[in-house]
Amino acid sequence: MSEVVIVDYGLGNIQSVVSAIEFLGCDTLVSSSRSEIENARALILPGVGAFAQGMQNLRQANLIEPLQAAVIDKQKPILGICLGMQLFASSSEEKGFHEGLNWIPGTVRYLESTRELPVPHVGWSPLTVSQREPLFSRIEGTAHMFFDHSLSLHCDKTYVAALCDYGQEIIAAVHYGSIFGVQFHPEKSQKNGLRLLRAFLNYVLK
């Protein structure tokens, strides 16, 4: 059984995620193999790009069914990063209507742009954490994380683990059973990002 599989579906800054995980002393496997995904102990779904392209790539690589089997049927832990978290949603309004994986009931919508707070939202922002365990268990005080996005997930508050204030309330992290997602990039968020990744690894490899 592979320990942590980073799902390769043709989108995302996979190498930076690999580097961060390996820095923490954990072996990873980058894969688009059905069997390796289904046999993984835990999964990471990174992503940078458009929602529709992400779903299309997952379909073309025949990854939706094995991901569903691993995450929903076998309840293997998964961490979605940025677009990876957005793909958990029921749908997205990015350049039309697009169906998502529907693991977190909700929709992905464009951020509201203002003169003071332009879109995309790029840079460091503090979080308000509502569920400290397990992702934020190793972070003391206020966590500042690095964001780079133009859309955000909207869902019921019961799924929300952390929020970010960018002139509007942004869902920064979600947690539902073994499903975890973050809108920010922990692999680019220096010490606090590494602490979050370490907390995820400790949770799945205990």
C-alpha positions in Angstrom: 0.0 0.0 0.0 1.3 3.4 -0.9 1.3 5.9 1.9 0.4 9.3 0.4 -0.5 9.6 -3.3 -0.6 13.0 -5.0 -3.2 12.8 -7.7 -1.8 13.8 -11.1 -4.5 15.0 -13.4 -2.6 17.5 -15.5 -3.2 20.6 -13.4 -1.4 22.1 -10.4 1.9 22.9 -8.9 2.6 19.2 -8.0 6.3 19.5 -7.6 6.1 22.2 -4.9 3.6 20.0 -3.0 5.9 17.0 -3.4 8.9 19.0 -2.1 7.0 20.2 0.9 5.8 16.6 1.8 9.3 15.2 1.3 10.8 18.0 3.4 8.6 16.7 6.2 10.1 13.2 5.8 7.2 11.5 4.1 7.5 9.5 0.9 5.0 10.4 -1.7 3.9 8.9 -5.0 2.6 11.1 -7.9 0.2 9.0 -9.8 -2.8 8.9 -12.1 -3.1 5.1 -11.7 -6.5 3.8 -10.6 -5.0 1.0 -8.6 -2.4 3.3 -6.8 -5.2 5.8 -6.0 -7.5 3.1 -4.6 -4.6 1.5 -2.6 -3.3 4.7 -1.2 -3.4 5.3 2.5 -4.2 9.0 1.9 -4.6 11.3 -1.1 -3.7 14.9 -2.0 -5.5 16.6 -4.8 -3.6 19.8 -5.7 -4.7 22.2 -8.5 -4.2 25.5 -10.2 -6.4 26.4 -13.1 -10.0 26.4 -14.2 -12.7 24.3 -12.6 -14.1 23.0 -16.0 -10.7 21.9 -17.1 -10.0 20.2 -13.8 -13.2 18.1 -14.1 -12.5 17.4 -17.7 -9.0 16.2 -17.0 -10.3 13.9 -14.2 -12.9 12.4 -16.6 -10.5 11.9 -19.4 -8.0 10.2 -17.1 -10.8 8.0 -15.7 -10.1 9.1 -12.2 -13.5 10.1 -10.9 -14.6 6.5 -10.2 -11.4 5.5 -8.3 -11.4 8.7 -6.4 -15.1 8.1 -5.5 -14.3 4.6 -4.4 -11.3 5.7 -2.3 -12.8 8.8 -0.6 -16.5 8.0 -0.3 -16.7 4.2 -0.2 -13.4 3.5 1.7 -13.3 6.8 3.4 -9.6 7.4 2.8 -8.4 10.8 3.9 -7.9 13.4 1.1 -6.6 16.9 1.2 -7.7 19.2 -1.6 -5.6 22.3 -2.3 -6.9 25.4 -4.0 -8.7 24.2 -7.2 -8.5 20.7 -5.7 -10.7 21.8 -2.8 -13.1 23.6 -5.2 -13.6 20.4 -7.2 -15.1 18.8 -4.1 -18.1 21.1 -4.5 -21.4 20.3 -6.2 -20.8 22.9 -9.0 -19.0 26.0 -10.1 -20.2 29.1 -11.9 -16.7 29.7 -13.5 -17.3 30.5 -17.2 -20.7 28.8 -17.1 -22.2 26.0 -15.0 -20.1 23.0 -14.3 -20.7 20.0 -12.1 -18.1 19.0 -9.5 -17.4 15.9 -7.5 -20.3 16.8 -5.1 -18.5 15.6 -2.0 -19.1 19.0 -0.2 -22.6 20.3 -1.1 -22.1 23.8 -2.3 -21.1 25.9 -5.3 -17.9 27.8 -6.3 -18.5 31.5 -7.1 -16.5 34.5 -8.3 -15.1 36.8 -5.6 -16.5 40.3 -5.5 -13.9 42.8 -6.8 -13.5 46.3 -5.3 -11.0 49.1 -5.8 -9.4 48.4 -2.4 -9.5 44.6 -2.7 -8.9 43.5 -6.3 -9.5 40.0 -7.7 -7.6 37.7 -7.9 -7.0 37.5 -4.2 -3.2 37.1 -4.1 -1.1 37.3 -1.0 -1.0 36.5 2.7 -4.2 36.6 4.8 -5.0 35.6 8.4 -7.5 32.9 9.1 -10.2 32.5 11.7 -10.2 28.9 12.6 -13.4 27.2 13.8 -12.2 23.6 13.7 -8.7 23.3 15.0 -8.4 19.5 14.9 -6.7 18.1 13.0 -5.4 20.5 10.3 -4.7 23.5 12.5 -3.7 21.5 15.7 0.0 22.4 15.3 -0.5 26.1 14.7 -0.5 28.5 17.6 -2.2 31.9 17.4 -3.4 33.4 14.2 -2.5 31.4 11.0 -1.4 33.5 8.0 -1.6 31.6 4.7 -0.8 32.4 1.1 -3.8 32.7 -1.3 -4.0 32.9 -5.1 -7.6 32.6 -6.4 -10.5 34.4 -8.1 -13.3 32.1 -6.9 -14.3 30.5 -3.6 -16.5 27.8 -2.3 -19.8 28.6 -0.7 -21.3 25.9 1.5 -23.1 25.3 4.8 -21.1 26.4 7.9 -21.1 22.8 9.2 -18.4 22.0 6.7 -16.3 25.0 7.4 -13.0 24.6 9.3 -11.6 28.2 8.7 -12.5 31.5 7.2 -10.6 34.4 5.7 -11.7 38.0 5.6 -10.9 39.7 2.3 -13.6 42.4 2.4 -15.9 39.4 2.1 -16.1 36.2 3.9 -14.1 33.5 2.2 -14.1 29.8 3.2 -10.5 29.0 3.7 -10.7 25.4 4.8 -13.4 22.7 5.0 -13.6 19.4 6.8 -16.2 16.7 6.4 -15.4 13.2 7.7 -12.1 12.2 6.0 -12.4 15.0 3.4 -10.2 18.1 4.0 -9.7 21.1 1.7 -7.9 24.4 1.9 -8.3 27.3 -0.5 -4.8 28.6 0.3 -1.5 27.0 -0.7 0.1 25.4 2.4 3.2 24.4 0.2 3.8 28.2 -0.3 2.8 29.3 3.2 6.2 28.7 4.9 6.2 27.4 8.5 2.5 27.5 9.1 1.8 25.7 5.8 4.3 23.0 6.7 2.7 22.7 10.2 -0.7 22.2 8.5 0.7 19.5 6.2 2.5 17.8 9.1 -0.8 17.8 11.0 -2.5 16.1 8.0 0.2 13.6 7.7 0.2 12.8 11.4 -3.6 12.3 11.2 -3.5 9.9 8.2 -0.4 8.0 9.1 -1.0 7.5 12.8 
